[in-house]
């Protein structure tokens, strides 16, 4: 659902940024939202 709200490119880029930033760290839902909307 977020993909349709943000668009394919924004969702994909935000998700990749999030995964790269948090790959060795704990994360919470707000962290994902922060990366998706940046």
C-alpha positions as CSV (number, residue, x, y, z in Angstrom):
1,X,0.0,0.0,0.0
2,X,2.8,2.4,0.8
3,X,4.2,1.8,-2.7
4,X,1.1,3.1,-4.3
5,X,1.1,6.2,-2.0
6,X,4.7,7.1,-2.5
7,X,5.2,5.8,-6.1
8,X,7.5,2.9,-7.2
9,X,10.7,4.8,-7.4
10,X,10.4,6.7,-4.1
11,X,9.4,3.5,-2.3
12,X,12.2,1.5,-3.7
13,X,14.8,4.2,-3.1
14,X,13.6,4.8,0.5
15,X,13.5,1.1,1.3
16,X,17.1,0.6,0.0
17,X,18.3,3.6,2.0
18,X,16.6,2.2,5.1
19,X,18.0,-1.3,4.7
20,X,21.5,0.1,4.1
21,X,21.3,2.5,7.1
22,X,20.0,-0.1,9.5
23,X,21.6,-3.4,8.3
24,X,23.7,-3.6,11.5
25,X,21.4,-1.8,13.9
26,X,18.0,-2.1,15.5
27,X,15.2,-0.2,13.9
28,X,11.6,0.8,14.7
29,X,8.7,1.7,12.4
30,X,9.4,5.4,12.6
31,X,12.9,4.8,11.1
32,X,11.3,3.2,8.1
33,X,8.9,6.1,7.7
34,X,11.7,8.6,8.0
35,X,13.6,7.0,5.2
36,X,10.6,6.6,2.9
37,X,9.6,10.3,3.2
38,X,13.1,11.8,3.0
